[in-house]
Amino acid sequence: MNHEPDILGFACNWCGYAGADGAGQAKLQYPTSIRIIRVMCLGRVDPSFVLSAFERGYDGVALIGCHIGDCHYLSGNVNAQTVVEHLRGILDTMGLGRERLRMEEVSSREGPRFAELVRTFKDQLVAMGPSPLKKGKVELAEEGDRP
Amino acid sequence: MSRKPISASDLPCIQCNKCTHVCPQNMVDPAFTPRGYLLQALMGEGAELEAGPEVWRCLTCLKCREACPSSTDWVGLVRELRHNAKGKDQCFECKHGHLVQILQRMMANPAIEQKRLGWAEGLEFADRGEWFYFTGCLPYFDNMFTFGSHTSIAKATLKLLNAGGVVPVLSNQERCCGYECLWNGDRETFSKLAKLNIETIAATGAKKVVTSCAECFHTLKADYAEERELPFEVVHSVTLFAQWAREGRLRFRKTPTPGVTYHDPCRLGRYEGIYDAPRELLKGVAGDSFKEMERIRGDALCCGVGNFSNCDSNTKFLQHDRLLEARRTGAEVMVTTCPKCRIHYGCYLDGRPIEPVENLQVRDITEIAAEALEP
């Protein structure tokens, strides 16, 4: 089944977001399926953010941050790795599949790597089919929306 | 069976203040007074109560009704007020970022096909049959609360059921019972979950549903019955195992265990009045090493958290108080019949306790019983 997946990306200010910016500045082509939320560090990403995204119908969530060891706050991305591991367990139990959650290391100079990540993630989600929680294209939340 | 909303004017409160005296929240914070809030409600200021934070701070442990001479249902009113507050988009403070509520809302979607039986691999269970084992959220807790295993409770229950000659039905389609939604004012999600669960259980032809969680037990038994008539009977595992032990269907070897004490969870004790079965089972397993705490049965102290929504510094005081009380009996294991009590105490012991509580474990009764099972 062919469908246009919705991906939510959490990108850290120092590496992931700068990498995405780099991909844009270099005019690299990548799918528009991804929406990016900038966070200061992946350590800020609470498990409930990710699950809330799936609840709203996103097909995949990507956490894009610094390479391990390069975290601006020393250990934010290491903490995020633990969170991701547990969230994957929850996604498996829920039947959505652990592959719908990705954590990637993209440094500020790796624009091409960011573009490639979005491409492969999109292809993978197309192959997996839409999330069972999907109710059509995910609409952006209105201001004041509560989870 | 339809539910009649509780209205403040129906409450037979006589303003005697007994509720406030026994309230655990009041024990730590004297400004929290159920009597005062009841007066407010009786005076027709329910709307103001809804808007305030007090209604979200009640632990719903029901100690107030235990003490009340006129059986005033303050906790029922709290549930009602929370429901009304939710409708007006007022919300409790986020604990765990609403994680539990998000999971419940996801599960309330009929399109979800869960794979929740990973823990039961290699154990005996069926697809259809007379008995249904309602696991609850235990498979999720393993990934949510990282101290200890939570499916170990499910495994122990299944082992005991098998030992008693029952091969229960387990279903991937089972969902959370909806307890947290119901008590956080989200009756819509609760109704969806209740409908799906009743359909799932009915489809397996089960006539008896066993739960190993005090909250699942009370929710299925009392709150599902409010939604619609149930085609099955609900029983908590501890009642069943105590009965089986009495009949000789389960045999335990008395192991020289360190002291064991029992903490009454609110949903099994004060809500459902089951006090003797867990004690009977524990005495059968631990013999004379079972010791009682000071505050037991209807007087038992709350674990300090209601439906994952009101954990704060008061909670920590209550937990510390209770754990020290358990330690004073000389017990090294505090046993409970509610996985959530175990999570909340476990969280306290695993986190940053006010001062360390040495040599005390909090465990579920099924785990203790399964270990002592005679082969």
Chai-1 contact restraints between the chains, C-beta under 6 A:
chainA,res_idxA,chainB,res_idxB,connection_type,confidence,min_distance_angstrom,max_distance_angstrom,comment,restraint_id
A,D46,B,G97,contact,1.0,0.0,6.0,A-B,restraint_1
A,P47,B,L99,contact,1.0,0.0,6.0,A-B,restraint_2
A,S48,B,G97,contact,1.0,0.0,6.0,A-B,restraint_3
A,S48,B,H98,contact,1.0,0.0,6.0,A-B,restraint_4
A,S48,B,L99,contact,1.0,0.0,6.0,A-B,restraint_5
A,S48,B,I102,contact,1.0,0.0,6.0,A-B,restraint_6
A,L51,B,I102,contact,1.0,0.0,6.0,A-B,restraint_7
A,S52,B,I102,contact,1.0,0.0,6.0,A-B,restraint_8
A,E55,B,I102,contact,1.0,0.0,6.0,A-B,restraint_9
A,E55,B,R105,contact,1.0,0.0,6.0,A-B,restraint_10
A,E55,B,M106,contact,1.0,0.0,6.0,A-B,restraint_11
A,H86,B,N143,contact,1.0,0.0,6.0,A-B,restraint_12
A,G89,B,N143,contact,1.0,0.0,6.0,A-B,restraint_13
A,I90,B,N143,contact,1.0,0.0,6.0,A-B,restraint_14
A,T93,B,R116,contact,1.0,0.0,6.0,A-B,restraint_15
A,T93,B,P139,contact,1.0,0.0,6.0,A-B,restraint_16
A,T93,B,Y140,contact,1.0,0.0,6.0,A-B,restraint_17
A,M94,B,Q114,contact,1.0,0.0,6.0,A-B,restraint_18
A,G95,B,I112,contact,1.0,0.0,6.0,A-B,restraint_19
A,G95,B,E113,contact,1.0,0.0,6.0,A-B,restraint_20
A,G95,B,Q114,contact,1.0,0.0,6.0,A-B,restraint_21
A,G95,B,K115,contact,1.0,0.0,6.0,A-B,restraint_22
A,P132,B,A111,contact,1.0,0.0,6.0,A-B,restraint_23
A,P132,B,I112,contact,1.0,0.0,6.0,A-B,restraint_24
A,L133,B,N109,contact,1.0,0.0,6.0,A-B,restraint_25
A,R146,B,C91,contact,1.0,0.0,6.0,A-B,restraint_26
A,P147,B,H98,contact,1.0,0.0,6.0,A-B,restraint_27
